[in-house]
């Protein structure tokens, strides 16, 4: 476990020290903040659109970071023979892949938290004109016995923070779970394929994983039993990333149940664990030289 923690910390530091990490983070944060300019003709659905676009932006940022960094911290180390030096020490091959995976996931967490904070502040700026924070509303609450600060904070807390804060927090958590699955897939592919091929394969699985449920429904509507069976089998093999993209909930600002979040956490842990188990088993037999 000590070697795994050391590799995870080293991978996290290597990723977060790269200027590209912060360039992408700043660019996507700016995209979230200025997305409100794209909703000028949305017929009073501005916050819904910004919330939905913000969640999609956080997910896509995680995908870009995973694809770019996994090839660098896994494939490049194998090609440059850096991994040979690591594996010649008392470090198991399992720890090499698991440490890289854990480091990438750790690097995703603070970036997604920052982007979620930018989304929350953007929604707050849009919601302030519609909250009961005017002089008349505050005066009524003060006349009822509340203090000025307490009245303003109560209006802000009940009118915005409780609702939007929960939605943004849950959405960011689901984005991190989706990134965990993608990180497991990308690290596993990077251990056996060239960097360009593993990046393309990860992108393909990202697309297929988001539309797998629609593909299965379309195939089953054809009414052909062999195709339906094949479609259901593919749905079990491909990651069901649509499980984490609840755009209807995000756009409408609805809070997701804790039971659903628990199921999503269990699915992400089981799928990522299965992918890493297979890749570690195969990596132990690979000749690294």
Buried (B, 14 or more C-beta within 10 A) or exposed (E): EEBBEEBBBBBBEBBBEBEEBEEBBEEBBEBBBEBBEEBEEEEEEBBBBBBBBBBBBBBBBBBBBBBBBBBBBBBBBBEEEEBEEBBEEEBBBBBBBBBBBBBBBBBBBEBBBBBBBBBBEBBBEBBEEEBBBEEEBBEEBBEEEBEEEBBBBBBBEEBBBEBBBBBBBBBBBBBBBBBBBBBBBBBBBBBBBEBEBBBBBBBEBBEBBBEBBEBBEEBBEEEEEEEBEEBEEBBEEBBBBBBBBBBEBBBEBBEBEEEBBEEBBEBBEEBBEEBBEEBBEBBEEEEBE
